[in-house]
Amino acid sequence: MAKGPAPRQLRDSADESSVRQRILSAAFSTFMERGYTPTSTLEIATRAHVSKRALYALVGNKREVLAACISERAKRLQPPADLPEPRDREALGRALAAFGARLVREVSDPTVIAVFRLAIAEAVRAPEIARALDSIGYETIRAALREIMTRARSAGLLGADPAEMAEHFSGLLWGSLTVRLLLRIADRPGPREVTRRARAAASAFLQLYPSPDDAEAARQP
């Protein structure tokens, strides 16, 4: 019979996870306060109350620390693991509205908007921030939406390219809100506005993309 990890191994693993989270929290706070380029790994280690050796062992160099910070927040942008298969367009609309509301809540979080502002401010000196934000953060969103669209197309509810539909839904969901949040000329939407925005985007999307059968019928003379 196979033995599980020893209690000491479990304790050591939990301790490492706790220290790693402390490092990421310290790094994120320091990046926000000082910017990415001026921040050193020594400052992060000092704030996290760990040695530089521990920082490099548990997370990595400064670029890897930044990527880990973004990855931690990107985890919240995954679709629910129990997302049901859309069996009709009404259910698809509900799924899109639910996931859209989750995206707006998470991405409009002040800490996430702060990462966007950091990427913009450091775009010339540290373009790796923008690249990490796109490849880790935005790609998580794009992949999740493509998965929903792919399932809907497989069920015969949609007929267009999943990547194209994902981009269009995202545009309908956000409009100019992201830019307005970045410019600090709009407040983070509250729960009622988040729900309204997500439902409106889902409704507009379904009008823009009829089912293949409806699209074919509309083409008939």
Residue pairs with C-beta under 8 A, 6 or more apart in sequence:
5 13
16 58
19 48
19 50
19 54
19 58
20 58
20 59
22 48
22 49
22 50
23 44
23 45
23 48
23 50
23 54
23 55
23 58
23 59
23 65
24 59
24 65
24 68
24 69
24 72
25 48
26 44
26 45
26 47
26 48
27 39
27 44
27 48
27 59
27 65
27 66
27 68
27 69
28 69
28 111
29 47
30 39
30 43
30 44
30 47
31 39
31 66
31 69
31 118
32 111
32 114
32 118
34 43
35 118
35 121
35 122
36 62
36 66
36 118
36 122
36 125
36 126
36 129
37 122
37 125
37 126
39 62
40 62
41 52
41 55
41 56
41 61
41 62
41 65
42 52
44 55
44 62
44 65
45 51
45 52
45 54
45 55
48 55
50 58
55 65
59 65
59 68
60 68
63 128
63 132
66 128
66 129
66 132
67 132
67 136
69 115
70 115
70 132
70 133
70 136
70 137
71 136
73 106
73 111
73 112
73 115
73 137
74 136
74 137
74 140
76 106
77 102
77 103
77 106
77 107
77 137
77 140
77 141
77 144
78 140
78 144
79 99
79 144
79 147
79 148
80 99
83 95
83 99
83 148
84 91
84 95
85 151
85 155
86 92
86 95
86 148
86 151
86 152
86 155
86 157
87 155
88 157
89 157
89 206
89 211
92 152
92 157
92 158
92 206
93 202
93 203
93 206
94 202
95 148
96 148
96 169
96 198
96 201
96 202
96 205
96 206
97 195
97 198
97 199
97 201
97 202
98 198
99 144
99 145
99 148
100 169
100 173
100 197
100 198
100 201
100 202
101 194
101 195
101 197
101 198
103 141
103 173
103 198
104 173
104 174
104 177
104 189
104 194
104 197
104 198
105 194
106 112
107 113
107 141
107 178
108 177
108 181
108 188
108 189
108 194
109 188
110 188
113 181
113 182
115 133
115 137
116 133
116 178
116 182
117 182
118 129
119 129
119 130
119 133
120 130
120 182
122 129
122 130
123 129
123 130
141 170
142 163
142 166
142 167
142 170
145 165
145 166
145 169
145 170
146 162
146 163
146 166
148 166
149 158
149 162
149 163
149 165
149 166
149 169
150 162
152 158
153 159
153 160
153 162
156 211
156 212
156 213
157 211
158 165
158 209
158 211
158 212
159 209
159 211
159 212
159 215
160 209
165 205
165 209
168 205
168 208
168 209
169 201
169 202
169 205
172 200
172 201
172 204
172 205
172 208
173 197
173 198
173 201
177 186
177 189
177 197
180 186
181 188
189 197
210 218
